Amino acid sequence: MTALRLDDLKQYSDVLRARDGRVVTVRFVEPRDAEELQNYFRSLSSRSRYNRFLGAMSELPHNVLDHFIHVGERDEFSVVATIKVDGFETLVGEARYAFHAEPESLEFGLSIDDRWQGQGIGAALLRNLECRAAAFGAERLFGDTLRSNDAMQGLARKSGYAFVTNPDDWKLVRFEKRINIAARDIPCASWRIAAANAALSAVAAH
Ligand SMILES: CC(C)(COP(=O)(O)OP(=O)(O)OC[C@H]1O[C@@H](n2cnc3c(N)ncnc32)[C@H](O)[C@@H]1OP(=O)(O)O)[C@@H](O)C(=O)NCCC(=O)NCCS
């Protein structure tokens, strides 16, 4: 697994594009984001929240919010997608991912604010997660979604994921993809930093 410099999270930020070319920044969540993140989840439609958390939830329980804002604990990470609206950074999406060592894989969940759905942001964020997973050295990316969640299944299908039965819960469907990305295809800061660190270690070893 790649070691992240948690004292400088900003260096792992990426700039993506929505379908209309609008700039979307993806960055790790920081403790200062706690209130805005909670407001974001409260403002999601109940259907989106239900789909995101696979059950009814009006807001993040305190302990879950705490996990969200402490990036890197237990190999779990949260990112937010933001867009500048009238000069203000506005949170339009989020994703959370966890690294599993056996086999090396990344499990994730994500959401896009209802007002910003359908604009290619979910697809761009998912591609960015794939690059972050590759930087970790993960071989596979996967997630679980409700069988009734057409949007997530549509996004996963379009992004090249295969569907398998969830081993633990018949209400869920698992989507997964082997990571096979050439660095030039989907660059992200995590990848560039991991590659630079690997090159430095190789030089130091000689
Ligand atoms: C699922 C979700 C993340 C998709 O994000 P999004 O930004 O709206 O998706 P995009 O605009 O990038 O769409 C990409 C593709 O996904 C598919 N898709 C998106 N919304 C869809 C819908 N309502 N029905 C079917 N397919 C859909 C389409 O294939 C789409 O490509 P197209 O627009 O060229 O047809 C978003 O709907 C969401 O946040 N839902 C609530 C939370 C959730 O369900 N999270 C998943 C838990 S793992």
The ligand as an ORCA input file, in Angstrom:
! r2SCAN-3c Opt
* xyz 0 1
  C     -25.439      7.191     -8.792
  C     -24.947      8.631     -8.897
  C     -23.651      8.769     -8.096
  C     -24.685      8.984    -10.365
  O     -24.043     10.248    -10.423
  P     -24.324     11.290    -11.605
  O     -23.362     12.403    -11.479
  O     -25.744     11.670    -11.615
  O     -24.012     10.397    -12.878
  P     -23.466     10.898    -14.293
  O     -24.163     12.147    -14.695
  O     -21.984     10.935    -14.244
  O     -23.964      9.729    -15.251
  C     -23.065      8.786    -15.800
  C     -23.857      7.612    -16.310
  O     -24.499      6.942    -15.220
  C     -25.761      6.425    -15.688
  N     -26.862      7.062    -14.947
  C     -26.819      8.208    -14.256
  N     -28.038      8.472    -13.723
  C     -28.842      7.464    -14.117
  C     -30.204      7.145    -13.877
  N     -30.976      7.959    -13.105
  N     -30.700      6.016    -14.392
  C     -29.945      5.183    -15.131
  N     -28.625      5.425    -15.416
  C     -28.107      6.555    -14.894
  C     -25.854      6.744    -17.156
  O     -25.271      5.677    -17.884
  C     -24.966      7.968    -17.253
  O     -24.455      8.172    -18.531
  P     -25.318      9.023    -19.629
  O     -25.716     10.279    -18.939
  O     -24.364      9.225    -20.741
  O     -26.490      8.175    -19.953
  C     -26.019      9.633     -8.379
  O     -27.239      9.338     -9.007
  C     -26.202      9.620     -6.875
  O     -25.489     10.281     -6.153
  N     -27.229      8.864     -6.378
  C     -27.513      8.831     -4.937
  C     -26.453      8.120     -4.123
  C     -26.175      6.718     -4.651
  O     -27.037      6.036     -5.165
  N     -24.924      6.279     -4.464
  C     -24.491      4.955     -4.859
  C     -24.181      4.123     -3.649
  S     -22.782      3.068     -3.987
*
